[in-house]
Each structure stands twice: as C-alpha cells, then as structure tokens.
Amino acid sequence: MSTPEAIRTQILALVKEYHTAKFAPKTFDPDKDLVHYAGRVFDAEEIVNLVDAGLDFYLTANRYAERFEAEFAEYLGLSNALLVNSGSSANLVALTALTSPKLKDRRLKPGDEVITTACGFPTTLNPILQNQLVPVFVDVNLGDYTAIPERLCTAIGPKTKAVMMAHTMGVPFHLDTVTDLVKKHNLWLIEDNCDALGSTYTMKSGDMNRIRQNSVSCPQISPRLTGTFGHLSTFSFYPAHHITLGEGGCVATDDDDLARIARSIRDWGRDCYCAGGESNTCGKRFSQQFGTLPYGYDHKYVYSHIGYNLKVTDMQAAVGCAQLRKLDQFIARRKKNFRKLTEILKPYADRLILPRATESSDPSWFGYVITVKDQAGFTRNDLTTFLETNHIETRNLFSGNLLCHPAYQSIPHRISGDLTNTNFIMNNTFFIGVYPGIDDKRLNYIKAVFNRFMAGERVS
Ligand SMILES: Cc1ncc(COP(=O)(O)O)c(C=O)c1O
C-alpha cells in the first residue's frame, strides 16, 4: 500500500494538471468578457498549497500560517505580522489593541478623538465607533484622495489621541506631516494599508522621523514601505487586493508589546500567548495571580481583554504563501498599468482629474481613480454607465462620504473645517482596474471605449 506522503505527491501532481485543464488562459473577447476592476491572479501553486493544507487536515492556523506571518513580517521589515480573517478584522484588532488596560495611561478611552477621513471604506471608521471613540473627519485632496495635510494640523484638539487613516487606493498619505504631528502631540498612528501593499514613501528628514519607539534609527533618506511608519498597520487580502487569501488580513507592528495585545484581542482576549500545540510558553502556567481568580488559575484560560476570534485557517494562509512569492511582479504590473492608463487618458485631462501620487511617494496602485470635472459636459454616471455597458467594470471611491450613509446618520463625530472635496468625490469620482489581470489587449480595449465616449458616443 502507498504511504500517505506518496499519495499526497500524486494528488498534488494531479492538482497541477487540473489547474492547466481548468484555468488555461483564454483570449480576451470584449463582447463576452468583463474588464474587471480587480480580481485574483494565481497559477497552479496556489491550488497546490490549498490542497496540501487541506490534506494536512489541521484546519486551523498551522505551518502555512506560521510561514506566512514570518515571511510577511520579513517583507515589511517588522518584527510582528498577525494573520486575521479580513482587513476589517485587522482594523478592529489594531484599534482595539490601543484601548488595552496594559497600556496604562496611554490607552485610548471612550470619548478620545481619532483623526480619519469620511471618504473611505467603512471598516476603517467602524472600529473607532465600536470602541466608543470619536472620529474627527478631515477633507481630502482631489487627485490623490488622501487627507489634506494642513487640515490634519488644524484638526487636532485637546481630546485627540490617535490618527487612523487609509493610504487611499495605494496612495500614501502625507507621512512627513502625519508623523510630525504624531510625535509632537504624542498620538498613536494606525496606517490602514489595506489598499497599499508595496507602496513606498520617502521621508524628507530621513528615517530619523520614525515614531516607533524600539526601531533603530537609520539616517539615510530612502523609500520605505507604507505600513511600517505607524505603531500598527493593517492589510487586506480580499481578492480585490494586491495579494489574496480569499478572505484574510494582517496586523503588523514592530512593537512586541502591542503585538502581544493584538494577538490577545484576535484570540478570544486570552492572556496566554502559547502557539498552537504548546502549553507553557510563559513557564508560569499555574503560578500567577490574575484579577480575582484563585492563585495559579490555568493561564490558558485567563482573559485580559474583551476579545474576539478573528483567526484564519491554514488553507487561507497556504494560498497566501504562494501569492506572496508573486507580490513583486504584481506590484510591477500595477505600476505599469497605471502608467499606460495615464498615457491613454492624458488627452482628456481637460475633463477628467487623473490620479496622482502624493509628493515623496511611489504608490503600488489599487485602482485608477478618475474624477469628472464640473464643466466636463457629462456626469460621472454618464461615463460609468458607458463603461459598464461596454463591459468595463467601474467602482465608486468606496463610500464617497460615509456620513451620508444610513448607518452613520447619528454617530458622534467632529468635522474639522468642511468636507467639500469629499462630497465632490461622492458625486464625481470612480475607479477602474489596474490589477495584474489587465493585459495590453484589455488596455487597448479600454482606450478604444474611452475614445468613443469622449468623441460623444453615449448609451442610448
Ligand atoms: C482601505 C480599506 N480598509 C479596509 C478594508 C476591509 O478589508 P476586508 O474586505 O478584507 O475586510 C478595505 C476593503 O477593501 C479597504 O479598502
């Protein structure tokens, strides 16, 4: 009889064959195929890993999760990467970590203010509300869609304790301003890096500007990955993102104390930090005093946070390990598609605001964001209807203005200044894809469809 390992080898060889048979590349047919705004890009390796993890039948996080966390932390150059089941969970874990009693007088308390934007994804904002903190909304620039730096400076009040914002569509927000404010006012910084894996920013004053307490200062001025500037950063691995685990996300930090708190919040709130299969990592499993529990109560069942269970399965992590190997090529293709779309759309810059990077940044673009100017002679919806009718997928810039949505009508909040651009974006902005599944054929097709629209053709 064959050994399990020999059978595994046969199965995985068959999986490769299956991939070739099932997912053979097809030629693009614009009459039938959509030009997606985003999507998973994979080869046989992802499916092989998935089945390999399935054959282990460990089910919960195991060898692939450990590998992904180690490799992802190494990619970022940080000491900790914690897998969670979504980018939304990553945001929830990261912000909730800052409310931990373990942070003593540095902890965020109900009523403290957190600076953010209203023009974004709901689950950047939701953890602020879920933790009874008060969001302070700052308007964003048209073109880069990140917080206006001067508005950030004026937004800070006596109750402001943190900044939590996204690098919108891959564009790094103004990190020189933000890290200066964070240092000056002793704030926490969470970078929602869900849309910006691979984006870089070069600090004007070099890495001396680092805000992380335990990082080694390194004076040369060089680009650094977003997601490495804040006390904590978050990532999404939903299929629309730079790499995918299906559902998945990550919290990253260079601060080991914050990592331990975040892990506790991810893992039911438990105080114990044993990895799966271990049982006495602290060496004091039955000899500690916690709360009003009897002395020596089993550390495995001691809860120091009001936590959740937001972990991933090993099957998800297995897919992620294969995706991570392709990350550099994915980022390169996103940048190339961005450049090509800019060439295609430059002639229409009189009617469209084309996307641009913030100063000192090199975005790993999430999408190609377009704003229809007021005097364009057509509306955003005229253009998106035309594109969609011609099989080019479009998406609005997420919520437009979160404050206009039913769920947020009566949330406690403060607006610093006004949200003029945010409201303009709600009405005039959308994006199309730059993801690596968009090849030159699709780019040429996009060009032809835009040319027809700009020449006056409309959906009848
Ligand atoms: C900026 C931002 N933050 C958070 C999320 C949430 O990620 P997930 O869909 O994995 O929950 C998204 C989702 O696209 C996002 O764009």
The ligand as an SDF file (V2000), in Angstrom:
LIG
                    3D

 16 16  0  0  0  0  0  0  0  0999 V2000
   -8.9660   50.8780    2.9460 C   0  0  0  0  0  0  0  0  0  0  0  0
   -9.6600   49.5930    3.3200 C   0  0  0  0  0  0  0  0  0  0  0  0
   -9.6640   49.2180    4.5930 N   0  0  0  0  0  0  0  0  0  0  0  0
  -10.2510   48.0830    4.9830 C   0  0  0  0  0  0  0  0  0  0  0  0
  -10.8450   47.2360    4.0780 C   0  0  0  0  0  0  0  0  0  0  0  0
  -11.5110   45.9850    4.5460 C   0  0  0  0  0  0  0  0  0  0  0  0
  -10.8690   44.8310    4.0920 O   0  0  0  0  0  0  0  0  0  0  0  0
  -11.6530   43.4330    4.0370 P   0  0  0  0  0  0  0  0  0  0  0  0
  -12.5560   43.4900    2.8450 O   0  0  0  0  0  0  0  0  0  0  0  0
  -10.5960   42.4050    3.8950 O   0  0  0  0  0  0  0  0  0  0  0  0
  -12.4300   43.3110    5.2960 O   0  0  0  0  0  0  0  0  0  0  0  0
  -10.8730   47.5910    2.7310 C   0  0  0  0  0  0  0  0  0  0  0  0
  -11.5230   46.7150    1.7510 C   0  0  0  0  0  0  0  0  0  0  0  0
  -11.4130   46.8070    0.5680 O   0  0  0  0  0  0  0  0  0  0  0  0
  -10.2610   48.8000    2.3360 C   0  0  0  0  0  0  0  0  0  0  0  0
  -10.2460   49.1840    1.0600 O   0  0  0  0  0  0  0  0  0  0  0  0
  1  2  1  0
  2  3  1  0
  2 15  2  0
  3  4  2  0
  4  5  1  0
  5  6  1  0
  5 12  2  0
  6  7  1  0
  7  8  1  0
  8  9  2  0
  8 10  1  0
  8 11  1  0
 12 13  1  0
 12 15  1  0
 13 14  2  0
 15 16  1  0
M  END
$$$$
